[in-house]
Amino acid sequence: MNTGEPYGSDELMAVLLGEPAPRDGGSGTAARYAAAERDLAVLGTQLRLIGDALAAGPRPAVPEPPAPEPAAPASPARRSRWRVLALAASLVGAAALAGTGIMWSVARPPDGGHGDAKPTHEGIMACARLVVDGTVNRTERVAPGLRVVLDVERRLKPERGPRQAVFLVPGKDAGHYPPGARVVVRVSRFPGEGVDSYTAAADRAAAWEWMSAALPGSRDTECSGPG
């Protein structure tokens, strides 16, 4: 790190934002800008090395070195510079780690779950086993819910199939499937997931539009699991 001309947050932010070096005018600003540039370059290199090491996996444990002797108290100028460098580290570190896969590890829970991540339309369609538009023929009470028999008028997935589609919904949803009702449904391949159903004319049209648009891309999209 630079140990010469001290600088403050103004010079550091100018370097971070890519602004040109200011004219000196005898105030020493250009020297402080150059010092901030040098420190930031070193900081970026060190953070990238740390990111590469973390992405490569754990290393064998090595004995800890003896504790160093207590350092002399830092001068006010040095303390100020370390404070602004801490700000730079947080910004540069995000960029340095983004290319290592670490940001993905943070975004996904370590057990492979989905957390709060929202699947794409293609992902939703990839996980669907049935996507059809039709009219409710009848419903039948079965344990532990309700079997819905739908007269299919058009289908997206599978592309071919029988004239009637059958799927199960919880008993509490019986009111959504009165005989004669027109409905668009998307049934997941995972039994524990609820059925997506659209009954209002505008909702049916909108759902059919986005699902039709997502279908081609879903063929090359891996179903990552429920959700």
ABEGO torsion letter per residue (X at the ends): XBABBBBBAAAAAAAAAGBBBBBAGGAGAAAAAAAAAAAAAAAAAAAAAAAAAAAAEBBBBBBBBBBBBBBBBBBAAAAAAAAAAAAAAAAAAAAAAAAAGAAAAAABBAAGBAEABBBBAAAAAAABABBBBBBBABBBBBOABBBBBBBBABBAOBABEBABBBBBBBAAAAAABBBGBBBBBBBBABAABBBBBBABAAAAAAAAAAAAAAAAAAAABBBAEBX
